[in-house]
Structure formats: structure tokens, C-alpha cells
Amino acid sequence: MGFFRLLLTEIGWNLAVWVPTTVFSLLFIRGVLGIRLNELAREIEERQTAAVGAIFFWASLGFGLLFSRLVGTPASMNDLSWAEAFGWLGVAVGIALLLFTLGTWLVFGTLARRQGETISRYLRRELVDEHNLALAFVLGSLFIVPVIVVYHVTL
């Protein structure tokens, strides 16, 4: 009985991390890069847009770190209930996304203005049309840093 309970717990927590990570990645790819979900396979397979893969990577790394902290040590969080722990997780995700947005606006806003473009258009052109993998990793670092900080401070 103990083995099956552990197995179900493992599967449940993996799904609890994997689902929001995938949703965030897909929303970012659609909302910021402008790639429709039905075009995603073409971007990955035919055009080999490295930025799409990089976005999945940094979102997975960031959310994996953040959620694993909650899952791995829920009892050490000042003996919070699960509801309180998930409340703090929501605060942590909100802070990380706010700082990611501010960092993206500051860094890419400056670059976009130099090109006479909006941030959205600049990112779409650089990441999708020009396959700028270096820029994708800069964008990823703007996400990973606040996630790691809230991982250690908030939770």
C-alpha cells in the first residue's frame, strides 16, 4: 500500500508542476512571440526556432525550482498548513512574474526603442524571425533570477 501511495504522490506532484509550466510556456509563446499553437510544431521542427525551446527550458527550470521547494519541504515552512503554503507559493509566483515583467520592460524596452519598435514586435522579430538564441537566454535569465530569489526568500 505504501508503494502505491508514494507512486501516486510522485505522479500527482509532477503533474502539479508540469501543467502550470507548460501553460505558462504556451501562453508566453502565444502572447509575446505571437506563435499560434497550431504553428508551434512547424516552428520547432521545420524552422527550428531555438528560442521556442529555450523558453520551454527556462520556464521549466524556474517553475521546477519554485514548486519543488514547496513540495520538498512543506513541513519546514514554519509549520504552515497546505492552504497557507500554497498562498505563499502564489505570492512567490506573483513576485517573480512582476520582477520578470519589469526586467523585460527595462532591458528590452531600451533595445526596442533603439529599433523604433514595440517590445512585443522586437521580441517577435529577434526570437522568431531571426532565431536569436542569445536573446532568448537573456530573457530566460530575467525570469530565472527572480524565481530563484523567491525560492530562497519567500518560501
Sequence and secondary structure as in RCSB ss.txt:
>XXXX:A:sequence
MGFFRLLLTEIGWNLAVWVPTTVFSLLFIRGVLGIRLNELAREIEERQTAAVGAIFFWASLGFGLLFSRLVGTPA
SMNDLSWAEAFGWLGVAVGIALLLFTLGTWLVFGTLARRQGETISRYLRRELVDEHNLALAFVLGSLFIVPVIVV
YHVTL
>XXXX:A:secstr
 HHHHHHHHHHHHHHHHHHHHHHHHHHHHHHTT   GGGHHHHHHTS  HHHHHHHHHHHHHHHHHHHHHHH ST
TTTT  HHHHHHHHHHHHHHHHHHHHHHHHHHHHHHHHHHT  HHHHHIIIIIIS  HHHHHHHHHHHHHHHHHH
HHHT 
